[in-house]
Amino acid sequence: MYVCNVDSAEYKRHILFRDYLRSHCEDAKSYSVLKLELAKRFSNDREAYMNAKSDFVIEILQRAEVDVQQVRLGRSNS
């Protein structure tokens, strides 16, 4: 469970990430596979698990920001 204020930047980041994965099935699958692999590798170390997936999350958030900008400009790659 994760709790944050609906007006917070963290909440908006989570929604951006979620919405991007919902509309990009291949990236969602890659994220799922990565999480399963990391869960096995770091089953007793939550911090290492989080750190190990951070590069992927950052990359997805960057792609999501590009998508948002393209939508605002009237273009879409989805």
Secondary structure as GFF3:
##gff-version 3
##sequence-region A 1 78
A	DSSP	alpha_helix	9	23	.	.	.	ID=ss1
A	DSSP	alpha_helix	25	41	.	.	.	ID=ss2
A	DSSP	alpha_helix	46	72	.	.	.	ID=ss3
###
